[in-house]
Amino acid sequence: MCSHGPCLQAHGVEKIFSIGPISPEEEKLLEACLPELKKNIEKGKAFAKPAKPPEIENLKCDFHPHVQAMPTGDVVIVNSDPVLHNTKSFFDRTPVFNLALPNQGQRITRSVKRSGIMRIECDAHGWMLGWAYVADNPYYAITQKDGTFTIADIPPGGYTLVAWQEFTGPIEVSVTVKAKEATSINLELKK
């Protein structure tokens, strides 16, 4: 429960956080999965240039979006709250950035040069946790609320599909993509 005075004042409610038993039926488990073709990528489409750099937003003492995918490059860290946030990120235990954001509306751009799962935390609010998958190839997606995803324009061949979810971790499966055919795969994430 957040009883942090400035948070309570800024948002008007106490935040209650609980994580119960995780089951495949839970919407969050399905929605926040990051499938990506990870191995055997030798050729294919180029990265699409984003219209603007991705953002990690501190909003109502939470990270928005909670889980996102982005290419390597610039990311903008934003404080939309009238309270201090100290946003930091890591690949495993290696720090990427550690930024004090005391002002509402403050925006700081940082470059992320490494790919992988980046954990995002706030030192001022211990419950704040977010994730960014920083991709080194354009063949990735974030699942929809029903757990479906599409990765388009994959050259024919054999690949390893890696799917990551914050409660289950990664799983790997082999996938064969045939020319001019849709490929379907069912993934079962287990803790």
Secondary structure, DSSP 8 states (H G I E B T S, - for coil): ----HHHHHHHSS----------TT-HHHHHT-EEEEEES--S-------SS--EEEE-SSSEESSEEEEESEEEEEEE-SSS-EEEEEEETTEEEEEEEE-STT-EEEEEE-S-EEEEEEESS-TT-EEEEEEESSS-B----TTS--------SEEEEEEEEETTTEEEEEEEEE-TT-----------
